[in-house]
Amino acid sequence: MPYAGVNGQRLYYEIAGDGDLVLLIHGSFADADLLEAPATGVSSGFRALRIDRRGHGRSGELKEPVAMADEVADLTALLDWFSVGPAHLLGHDDGADVAIAFALAHPDRTLSLALLSPTVEGYPWSAEAAVARSTFLKAFASDPARTIEERFLTSPAFDVAREREGVFDRLADLYRRAKASGSSLGRPSHAGATAFERLGTIRAKTGVFVGERDKPERLTCAAEIAHRIPGATLTAFPGLSRFFHIEDPRAVMRKLNDFYLPDAE
């Protein structure tokens, strides 16, 4: 299996295609396989690089939560490993949070941001949502397999996947591999302004993509991200939810192609 030795980490990666590089970043509890469909789609016009983030999948495990600055450093070193200057970033769930943090730290190396079902550090979640996440993370750290099975895979985020043949089973198999490691354990706090407070400084072309059947508070977060980033667009997919890029990959790739190649016929 291919690994990049960067920033003191051993990161699993897959790469295909030619052209400008698109770096695909999965969310917590997942790995690079979650983004296989968009990686395959963009590889027809770009070089698509997807990784297992530190503490996830086939990359090394971590015993403590990882700071966002360390994950940004991983991406920076990874681009250097492949001798890439600026790149496009595509992130799903809190992988979008990492993409945003990279864009804030390295605006000169960020060609565009495609944010799928995004979250962002510093967003003012409701007290109920904050307590639910804290409770989940504590349970996950204690018993990852049971927590994924009984708390995560039963959540409404998977309702659309259950309605589509084979989709839920595919997602369930992926998330059942989740490890209690890295950002899946939460993040240490940091001083200074949050990423949410700094969204207005992003100048990279940005597209925010959501499924209309995701949780209302998640949709509000995505809409606020799109509102705060200058020039960002917001695309909502009717009838789809958190994993819209797997629930209906063809429809999603058409919109992503419009984002990356707006003048293509």
Buried (B, 14 or more C-beta within 10 A) or exposed (E): EEBBEBBEBEBBBBBBBEEBBBBBBBBBBBBBBBBBBBBBBBBBBBBBBBBBBBBBBBBBEBEEBBBBEBBBBBBBBBBBBBEBEBBBBBBBBBBBBBBBBBBBBBEEBBBBBBBBBBBBBEBEBEEEBEEBEEEBBEBBBEEBEEBBBEBBBEEEBBEBBEEBEEBBEBBBEBBBBBBBBBBBBBBEEEEEEBBBBBBEEBEBBBBBBBBEBBBEEBBEBBBBBBEBBEEBBBBBBEEBBBBBBBBBBEBBBEBBBBBBEEEEE
